Amino acid sequence: MNPVHWLFFIATVGLSAAVAFYGIWVRGRYSMPGVASSLTGCDAARLVLDRMGMAHVSITPVGGGKNPDGLSESDGFFLPRRIYDGRDLVSLVRAARLAFVKGQLSNAVFWEHLKRKMVFAARVTVFLGWICFLSGVFIRGLGFLMPLGLGAFSVVVLFSFLDLSFELEMEERTSKMFKDADCFEPHELVCFRKLNLAMSLERIACLVRLPSDSVSGLFVRSRHGV
């Protein structure tokens, strides 16, 4: 690669990898495995919704793919069963963040569908970017594809940064809600805030996480004969 290509590679993939490793480190240090909270994911979501003036919104656990990941209706809010019943800090943070989105967006169903389409578009762009980039690096005569791959990486990272302000606002406000509610011990609150911040940065890590998650998922399915 020439210096310009190296610069774009470090600015996109290098940044994404750094954020991904930061998230892994935060989860390893602050998720407190084996320590069950007195709250469940349902309690965490209820706290956020109540403090956002949405006490009338019911919370329903779902499974089997129906309304996954917080998909909301006008009069209800759905959480995956693993998050709804979860007492680990990761589940509490996920529940709080999903409830915050419900409280911020009047038409949560529309925004959930839009988010899924954007995630799908980002996933396709990332994979096409890696195909173009690796083809340009390793296949003679296809060097012209390398800038296309780096361009795809740049677009995905740019959109991730455009969404970052909302993610950071979500982290700040949900963490403050739990601090004001005084439902955590001081060390639990520190862990909650660290995990919350790491999740706010997750989208920047998508250049590394999407391919690695797909590969690990493939190995899991192969191991179980799926």
C-alpha positions as CSV (number, residue, x, y, z in Angstrom):
1,M,0.0,0.0,0.0
2,N,1.1,3.5,-0.6
3,P,1.3,6.0,2.2
4,V,-2.2,7.5,1.5
5,H,-3.7,4.0,1.6
6,W,-1.9,3.3,4.9
7,L,-3.3,6.5,6.3
8,F,-6.9,5.6,5.4
9,F,-6.4,2.1,6.7
10,I,-5.1,3.3,10.1
11,A,-7.8,6.0,10.4
12,T,-10.6,3.5,9.7
13,V,-9.7,-0.1,10.5
14,G,-7.1,0.9,13.1
15,L,-9.5,3.1,14.9
16,S,-12.2,0.5,14.7
17,A,-9.9,-2.2,16.1
18,A,-8.8,0.1,19.0
19,V,-12.4,0.7,20.0
20,A,-13.2,-3.0,19.7
21,F,-10.3,-4.0,22.0
22,Y,-11.4,-1.3,24.4
23,G,-14.9,-2.8,24.5
24,I,-13.4,-6.2,25.2
25,W,-11.2,-4.9,27.9
26,V,-14.1,-3.0,29.6
27,R,-16.4,-6.0,29.5
28,G,-13.6,-8.2,31.0
29,R,-12.9,-5.8,33.8
30,Y,-16.3,-4.2,34.6
31,S,-19.0,-6.7,33.7
32,M,-18.6,-8.4,37.2
33,P,-19.4,-11.9,36.1
34,G,-21.0,-14.1,38.7
35,V,-22.3,-11.1,40.7
36,A,-26.1,-10.8,40.3
37,S,-27.6,-7.3,40.7
38,S,-30.7,-6.8,42.8
39,L,-32.3,-5.3,39.6
40,T,-33.4,-7.1,36.5
41,G,-33.4,-5.8,33.0
42,C,-37.1,-5.2,33.3
43,D,-36.5,-3.0,36.4
44,A,-33.8,-1.1,34.6
45,A,-36.1,-0.3,31.7
46,R,-38.9,0.6,34.0
47,L,-36.7,3.1,35.9
48,V,-35.7,4.8,32.7
49,L,-39.2,4.9,31.2
50,D,-40.7,6.3,34.4
51,R,-38.1,9.0,34.6
52,M,-38.9,10.0,31.0
53,G,-42.6,10.4,31.8
54,M,-43.7,7.1,30.2
55,A,-45.1,5.3,33.3
56,H,-48.1,4.2,31.1
57,V,-45.9,2.1,28.8
58,S,-45.9,-1.6,29.6
59,I,-42.8,-3.8,29.3
60,T,-43.2,-7.3,27.8
61,P,-40.6,-10.1,27.5
62,V,-40.4,-11.8,24.2
63,G,-38.4,-14.6,22.6
64,G,-38.1,-16.6,19.5
65,G,-37.5,-13.6,17.3
66,K,-40.7,-11.7,17.9
67,N,-40.1,-8.0,18.4
68,P,-36.4,-8.5,19.3
69,D,-34.0,-5.9,20.8
70,G,-36.5,-3.4,22.1
71,L,-38.9,-3.1,19.2
72,S,-41.7,-1.0,20.5
73,E,-45.3,-0.3,19.8
74,S,-47.2,2.8,20.7
75,D,-48.6,1.4,23.9
76,G,-45.9,-1.2,24.8
77,F,-42.2,-1.9,24.9
78,F,-40.7,-5.3,24.2
79,L,-37.4,-6.7,25.6
80,P,-35.8,-10.0,24.7
81,R,-36.2,-12.5,27.5
82,R,-32.5,-12.8,28.2
83,I,-32.4,-9.0,28.8
84,Y,-35.7,-8.8,30.6
85,D,-34.7,-11.4,33.2
86,G,-31.0,-10.6,33.2
87,R,-29.4,-9.5,36.5
88,D,-25.9,-8.9,35.1
89,L,-24.7,-5.4,34.4
90,V,-24.5,-5.9,30.6
91,S,-28.2,-6.8,30.5
92,L,-29.1,-3.8,32.7
93,V,-27.2,-1.4,30.5
94,R,-28.8,-2.9,27.3
95,A,-32.3,-2.5,28.9
96,A,-31.7,1.0,30.0
97,R,-30.4,2.1,26.6
98,L,-33.3,0.5,24.7
99,A,-35.8,2.1,27.1
100,F,-34.1,5.5,26.5
101,V,-34.6,5.1,22.8
102,K,-38.2,4.3,23.4
103,G,-38.5,7.4,25.5
104,Q,-36.8,9.7,23.0
105,L,-38.6,8.6,19.8
106,S,-42.4,9.1,19.5
107,N,-42.7,6.5,16.7
108,A,-40.3,3.8,18.0
109,V,-41.6,1.2,15.5
110,F,-40.6,3.3,12.5
111,W,-37.2,4.1,14.0
112,E,-36.5,0.5,14.9
113,H,-37.2,-0.6,11.3
114,L,-35.1,2.3,10.0
115,K,-32.2,1.3,12.3
116,R,-32.4,-2.3,11.2
117,K,-32.1,-1.2,7.5
118,M,-29.2,1.1,8.4
119,V,-27.4,-1.8,10.2
120,F,-28.0,-4.1,7.3
121,A,-26.7,-1.5,4.9
122,A,-23.6,-1.0,7.1
123,R,-23.0,-4.7,7.3
124,V,-23.2,-5.1,3.5
125,T,-20.9,-2.1,3.0
126,V,-18.3,-3.5,5.5
127,F,-18.2,-6.9,3.9
128,L,-17.9,-5.4,0.4
129,G,-15.2,-3.1,1.7
130,W,-13.2,-6.0,3.0
131,I,-13.7,-8.0,-0.2
132,C,-12.4,-5.1,-2.3
133,F,-9.6,-4.3,0.1
134,L,-8.2,-7.8,0.4
135,S,-8.7,-8.5,-3.3
136,G,-6.6,-5.4,-4.1
137,V,-3.9,-6.4,-1.6
138,F,-3.5,-10.0,-2.5
139,I,-4.6,-10.4,-6.1
140,R,-2.4,-9.1,-8.8
141,G,-4.1,-6.7,-11.2
142,L,-6.9,-5.9,-8.8
143,G,-5.1,-3.1,-7.0
144,F,-7.7,-0.6,-8.1
145,L,-10.2,-2.3,-5.8
146,M,-8.2,-1.3,-2.7
147,P,-9.3,2.4,-2.7
148,L,-12.9,1.3,-3.1
149,G,-12.6,-0.9,0.0
150,L,-11.0,2.0,2.0
151,G,-13.7,4.3,0.7
152,A,-16.4,1.9,2.0
153,F,-14.6,1.8,5.4
154,S,-14.5,5.6,5.5
155,V,-18.3,5.9,4.8
156,V,-19.2,3.5,7.6
157,V,-16.9,5.2,10.1
158,L,-18.3,8.6,9.1
159,F,-21.9,7.5,9.7
160,S,-20.8,6.0,13.0
161,F,-19.4,9.3,14.2
162,L,-22.6,11.1,13.0
163,D,-24.5,8.9,15.4
164,L,-22.0,9.2,18.2
165,S,-23.5,12.4,19.8
166,F,-26.8,10.6,20.4
167,E,-25.0,7.5,21.8
168,L,-23.0,9.7,24.2
169,E,-26.1,11.6,25.3
170,M,-27.8,8.3,25.9
171,E,-24.9,7.1,28.1
172,E,-24.8,10.4,30.1
173,R,-28.5,10.6,30.8
174,T,-29.2,6.9,31.6
175,S,-26.1,6.8,33.9
176,K,-27.4,9.9,35.7
177,M,-30.8,8.3,36.1
178,F,-29.4,5.3,37.9
179,K,-27.1,7.5,40.0
180,D,-30.0,9.7,41.1
181,A,-32.1,6.5,41.8
182,D,-29.4,5.3,44.2
183,C,-30.0,1.7,43.3
184,F,-26.4,0.7,42.9
185,E,-23.5,0.5,45.2
186,P,-20.7,2.9,44.2
187,H,-18.5,0.3,42.6
188,E,-21.5,-1.1,40.7
189,L,-22.3,2.4,39.4
190,V,-18.8,2.8,38.1
191,C,-19.0,-0.5,36.3
192,F,-22.4,0.4,34.9
193,R,-21.0,3.7,33.5
194,K,-18.0,2.1,32.0
195,L,-20.1,-0.5,30.2
196,N,-22.5,2.1,29.1
197,L,-19.7,4.2,27.6
198,A,-18.2,1.2,25.8
199,M,-21.6,0.3,24.3
200,S,-21.9,3.9,23.0
201,L,-18.7,3.4,21.0
202,E,-19.7,0.0,19.6
203,R,-20.7,1.2,16.2
204,I,-17.2,2.6,15.5
205,A,-15.8,-0.9,16.1
206,C,-18.1,-2.4,13.4
207,L,-15.3,-2.7,10.8
208,V,-13.7,-5.3,13.0
209,R,-16.6,-6.7,14.9
210,L,-18.9,-7.5,12.0
211,P,-16.4,-9.8,10.2
212,S,-15.2,-11.4,13.5
213,D,-18.7,-12.0,14.8
214,S,-19.7,-13.6,11.5
215,V,-16.7,-15.9,11.6
216,S,-17.3,-16.8,15.2
217,G,-21.0,-17.4,14.5
218,L,-20.0,-19.7,11.7
219,F,-17.8,-21.8,13.9
220,V,-20.5,-22.0,16.6
221,R,-23.0,-23.2,14.0
222,S,-20.5,-25.7,12.6
223,R,-19.8,-27.0,16.1
224,H,-23.5,-27.6,16.8
225,G,-24.1,-29.1,13.4
226,V,-26.3,-26.3,12.1
